[in-house]
């Protein structure tokens, strides 16, 4: 299978977001510019790394964020595995179509939870160089109501087994969580080094952040003490007083995280229909550039690292 190489982005400096270490909350929103907030305490990660992309509200840009960050890291030479942990829509598996072999069983993340296969056996290539996928379908919801023994630690155990055996070939794992705070989402958080939180700039999303905040802090305290919030991603960003309020609020809730605005882009909404990351479908779009900057801060490319 000939795989598509994801392009590097070399846009003009004027298209890049300004990076700051603090915001002036008193600035009128008319003068508010899209800026990436990088706290002075933030330290970029190094590979290998596991990220959970989580928000319990649908439509927040969760799957888009998972795909675009994975594509940005793959373009930098990392070997990336994306895990579809969303049983409600399995949007990731529709977008980054797994390339199954002509013969043999077709495994999924559900198979891993029920000990039917290893994580490697449930991993398939996509059409894009450097990105592999663990697919899912609606049958993943069986995990929620059958609750197999050890489900909360199933993904973490599968990753640990690979590491212990020395068989893992992936530098980065990105888990696309469900728009809920159920058992599979907790398993994703339990397996991760960092959680990345996409938030659509809207009032309902801001209210929903309270429940997510409690869940993340509970997992940190009881299940995964090493988990940290790496980034809050403000999707569909445009200049408004509410966008400013939301940015200030999440920077207060997650002082350890970078805050990244992703400017509204029609090209990003078209990319799933093309079954390609926006980096490949529309590499000159603002969304491709904004996600590329975010990825480079969260986990710098090999040369930078």
C-alpha positions as CSV (number, residue, x, y, z in Angstrom):
1,X,0.0,0.0,0.0
2,X,1.4,3.4,-1.0
3,X,0.9,5.8,1.9
4,X,0.4,9.5,1.7
5,X,3.2,11.6,3.2
6,X,1.8,14.4,5.3
7,X,3.3,17.8,4.4
8,X,5.4,20.1,6.6
9,X,3.9,23.6,6.9
10,X,6.1,26.5,6.0
11,X,3.6,29.4,6.1
12,X,4.6,33.0,6.3
13,X,5.3,34.3,9.9
14,X,2.3,36.6,9.7
15,X,0.0,33.6,9.7
16,X,1.4,32.3,13.0
17,X,-0.2,32.9,16.4
18,X,1.6,35.1,18.8
19,X,3.0,33.2,21.9
20,X,2.7,34.9,25.3
21,X,3.3,33.9,28.9
22,X,0.4,36.0,30.3
23,X,-2.8,37.7,29.2
24,X,-4.0,41.1,30.1
25,X,-7.6,40.3,31.0
26,X,-8.5,44.0,31.0
27,X,-7.9,44.4,27.3
28,X,-11.1,45.2,25.4
29,X,-12.2,42.2,23.4
30,X,-12.1,44.3,20.2
31,X,-8.3,44.4,20.7
32,X,-8.1,40.8,21.8
33,X,-5.9,38.8,19.4
34,X,-5.6,35.0,19.0
35,X,-2.6,34.2,21.2
36,X,-1.2,31.0,22.5
37,X,-0.7,31.2,26.3
38,X,2.3,29.2,27.4
39,X,2.8,29.5,31.2
40,X,6.3,30.0,32.5
41,X,6.0,26.7,34.3
42,X,5.2,24.7,31.2
43,X,7.7,22.2,30.0
44,X,7.4,20.5,26.6
45,X,7.2,16.7,26.7
46,X,9.5,14.1,25.1
47,X,8.5,10.9,23.3
48,X,7.2,8.3,24.0
49,X,4.0,10.0,25.2
50,X,0.4,9.1,25.6
51,X,-2.3,11.8,25.2
52,X,-6.1,11.6,25.9
53,X,-8.2,14.1,24.0
54,X,-11.3,14.4,26.1
55,X,-14.5,16.5,26.5
56,X,-17.8,15.1,27.7
57,X,-19.7,17.4,25.3
58,X,-20.1,16.5,21.6
59,X,-19.2,19.0,18.9
60,X,-16.3,20.4,20.8
61,X,-13.8,19.6,18.1
62,X,-12.4,16.6,19.9
63,X,-11.9,14.2,17.0
64,X,-10.6,17.1,14.8
65,X,-8.0,17.9,17.5
66,X,-6.9,14.3,17.8
67,X,-6.5,13.9,14.0
68,X,-4.7,17.2,13.4
69,X,-2.3,16.8,16.3
70,X,-1.5,13.3,15.2
71,X,-1.0,14.5,11.6
72,X,1.3,17.3,12.8
73,X,3.5,14.9,14.8
74,X,3.6,12.4,12.0
75,X,4.7,15.1,9.6
76,X,7.6,15.7,12.1
77,X,8.7,12.1,11.8
78,X,7.1,10.6,14.8
79,X,5.3,7.2,14.5
80,X,1.8,7.9,15.8
81,X,-0.9,5.6,16.9
82,X,-4.4,7.0,17.3
83,X,-7.0,5.0,19.4
84,X,-10.7,5.5,18.7
85,X,-12.3,5.3,22.2
86,X,-15.6,6.9,21.1
87,X,-18.3,4.2,20.9
88,X,-21.0,6.7,20.1
89,X,-19.9,7.8,16.7
90,X,-16.5,6.1,16.0
91,X,-15.8,9.3,14.0
92,X,-12.0,8.7,14.1
93,X,-12.4,5.3,12.4
94,X,-14.5,6.9,9.6
95,X,-12.1,9.8,9.1
96,X,-8.8,7.9,9.2
97,X,-10.0,4.7,7.6
98,X,-8.1,1.6,8.9
99,X,-6.5,-0.5,6.1
100,X,-7.4,-4.0,7.1
101,X,-5.6,-7.1,5.7
102,X,-7.4,-9.1,3.0
103,X,-7.6,-12.1,5.3
104,X,-7.8,-12.8,9.0
105,X,-9.9,-11.3,11.9
106,X,-10.6,-7.6,12.2
107,X,-9.9,-6.5,15.8
108,X,-10.9,-3.2,17.5
109,X,-10.5,-1.5,20.9
110,X,-13.4,-3.6,22.2
111,X,-11.3,-6.7,21.5
112,X,-8.5,-5.3,23.7
113,X,-10.9,-4.6,26.6
114,X,-12.2,-8.2,26.5
115,X,-8.6,-9.7,26.2
116,X,-9.3,-11.1,22.7
117,X,-6.1,-9.6,21.3
118,X,-3.1,-7.4,22.1
119,X,-3.1,-3.7,21.3
120,X,-0.6,-4.4,18.5
121,X,-3.0,-6.9,16.9
122,X,-5.8,-4.3,17.0
123,X,-3.6,-1.7,15.3
124,X,-3.8,-1.1,11.6
125,X,-2.2,1.3,9.2
126,X,-4.0,4.3,7.7
127,X,-3.5,5.8,4.3
128,X,-1.1,8.3,5.9
129,X,2.5,7.7,6.5
130,X,3.3,7.6,10.2
131,X,-0.3,7.2,11.5
132,X,-1.7,3.9,12.6
133,X,-5.1,3.4,14.2
134,X,-6.9,1.2,16.7
135,X,-10.5,1.4,15.3
136,X,-13.8,1.2,17.1
137,X,-17.4,0.7,16.4
138,X,-20.7,0.8,18.3
139,X,-19.8,-2.5,19.9
140,X,-17.4,-0.7,22.1
141,X,-20.3,0.3,24.3
142,X,-20.4,-3.2,25.6
143,X,-17.5,-2.2,27.8
144,X,-19.8,0.3,29.6
145,X,-22.6,-2.2,30.5
146,X,-20.6,-5.5,30.8
147,X,-17.8,-3.8,32.7
148,X,-15.0,-6.5,32.2
149,X,-12.7,-7.0,35.1
150,X,-9.9,-4.4,35.1
151,X,-11.5,-2.3,32.4
152,X,-10.4,1.0,34.0
153,X,-6.8,-0.1,33.5
154,X,-7.2,-2.1,30.3
155,X,-5.6,0.5,27.9
156,X,-2.8,1.3,30.4
157,X,-2.1,-2.5,30.9
158,X,-2.0,-3.0,27.1
159,X,0.5,-0.2,26.6
160,X,2.6,-1.4,29.6
161,X,2.7,-4.9,28.1
162,X,4.1,-3.5,24.9
163,X,6.7,-1.5,26.7
164,X,7.8,-4.4,28.8
165,X,8.1,-6.7,25.8
166,X,9.9,-4.0,23.9
167,X,7.5,-4.4,20.9
168,X,6.1,-0.9,20.7
169,X,7.0,0.9,17.5
170,X,5.0,4.1,18.3
171,X,6.5,7.3,19.7
172,X,3.1,9.0,20.4
173,X,-0.3,7.6,21.2
174,X,-3.4,9.8,20.9
175,X,-6.6,8.5,22.4
176,X,-9.8,10.1,21.1
177,X,-12.3,9.9,24.0
178,X,-16.0,9.6,23.9
179,X,-18.3,12.7,24.5
180,X,-19.1,11.2,28.0
181,X,-17.3,10.6,31.2
182,X,-17.9,6.8,31.3
183,X,-15.7,3.8,31.9
184,X,-13.9,3.9,28.5
185,X,-13.0,7.6,29.0
186,X,-11.7,6.9,32.5
187,X,-9.6,4.1,31.0
188,X,-8.2,6.6,28.5
189,X,-7.3,9.0,31.2
190,X,-5.8,6.2,33.3
191,X,-3.5,5.3,30.5
192,X,-2.3,8.8,29.6
193,X,0.5,11.1,30.5
194,X,-1.4,14.2,29.5
195,X,-5.0,15.1,28.8
196,X,-5.8,17.6,26.0
197,X,-9.1,19.4,26.3
198,X,-10.8,20.8,23.2
199,X,-13.5,23.4,24.1
200,X,-15.8,25.0,21.5
201,X,-16.2,28.7,22.2
202,X,-19.8,28.7,23.5
203,X,-21.7,29.0,26.7
204,X,-22.8,25.4,27.1
205,X,-19.2,24.2,26.7
206,X,-18.1,26.5,29.4
207,X,-20.7,25.1,31.8
208,X,-19.7,21.5,30.9
209,X,-16.1,22.2,31.8
210,X,-17.0,22.0,35.5
211,X,-17.9,18.3,35.3
212,X,-14.8,17.5,33.2
213,X,-12.6,19.4,35.6
214,X,-13.9,17.3,38.5
215,X,-13.4,14.0,36.6
216,X,-9.8,14.9,35.6
217,X,-8.9,15.9,39.2
218,X,-10.5,12.7,40.6
219,X,-8.5,10.5,38.1
220,X,-5.4,12.4,39.1
221,X,-6.1,11.7,42.8
222,X,-7.3,8.1,42.6
223,X,-6.2,6.4,39.4
224,X,-3.3,8.2,37.6
225,X,-1.3,10.6,39.8
226,X,1.1,11.4,36.9
227,X,-1.7,12.7,34.6
228,X,-1.4,16.4,33.8
229,X,-3.5,18.7,31.7
230,X,-1.2,19.6,28.8
231,X,-3.4,21.9,26.8
232,X,-6.8,23.4,26.4
233,X,-7.7,23.9,22.8
234,X,-10.3,26.6,22.0
235,X,-11.9,25.4,18.8
236,X,-13.9,27.6,16.3
237,X,-12.3,30.7,17.9
238,X,-13.3,34.1,16.7
239,X,-13.0,37.5,18.3
240,X,-15.7,38.1,20.9
241,X,-16.0,39.1,24.5
242,X,-17.1,35.5,25.3
243,X,-14.0,34.0,23.7
244,X,-11.9,36.2,26.0
245,X,-13.9,35.2,29.1
246,X,-13.6,31.5,28.2
247,X,-9.8,31.9,27.7
248,X,-9.3,33.6,31.0
249,X,-11.5,31.0,32.8
250,X,-9.7,27.9,31.5
251,X,-6.3,29.5,32.2
252,X,-7.5,29.9,35.8
253,X,-8.8,26.3,36.0
254,X,-5.7,24.8,34.4
255,X,-2.8,27.0,35.2
256,X,-0.3,24.3,34.2
257,X,-1.7,24.0,30.6
258,X,-1.1,25.9,27.4
259,X,-4.2,27.6,26.0
260,X,-4.4,27.4,22.2
261,X,-7.0,29.2,20.0
262,X,-7.9,27.4,16.8
263,X,-9.3,29.9,14.4
264,X,-12.7,29.1,12.8
265,X,-12.1,27.4,9.4
266,X,-14.6,26.0,6.9
267,X,-11.7,23.8,5.5
268,X,-11.4,22.0,8.8
269,X,-15.1,21.0,8.7
270,X,-14.7,19.7,5.1
271,X,-11.6,17.5,5.8
272,X,-13.5,14.5,7.4
273,X,-15.6,14.1,4.2
274,X,-12.3,14.0,2.2
275,X,-11.1,11.3,4.7
276,X,-7.9,13.3,5.2
277,X,-6.4,15.5,7.9
278,X,-6.8,19.2,7.1
279,X,-3.0,19.4,7.0
280,X,-3.2,17.2,3.9
281,X,-6.6,18.5,2.6
282,X,-6.0,22.2,3.0
283,X,-2.4,22.8,4.2
284,X,-2.6,26.6,3.9
285,X,-5.7,26.9,6.1
286,X,-5.5,28.6,9.5
287,X,-6.6,25.4,11.2
288,X,-3.7,23.4,9.8
289,X,-1.3,26.1,10.9
290,X,-2.8,26.6,14.4
291,X,-2.8,22.9,15.2
292,X,0.7,22.6,13.8
293,X,1.9,25.3,16.3
294,X,0.0,23.7,19.1
295,X,1.6,20.3,18.4
296,X,5.1,21.8,18.2
297,X,4.7,23.3,21.7
298,X,3.1,20.3,23.3
299,X,5.6,17.8,21.9
300,X,8.4,19.5,19.8
301,X,9.6,17.8,16.6
302,X,12.6,15.6,16.7
303,X,14.9,18.3,15.4
304,X,13.7,20.8,18.1
305,X,13.8,18.2,20.8
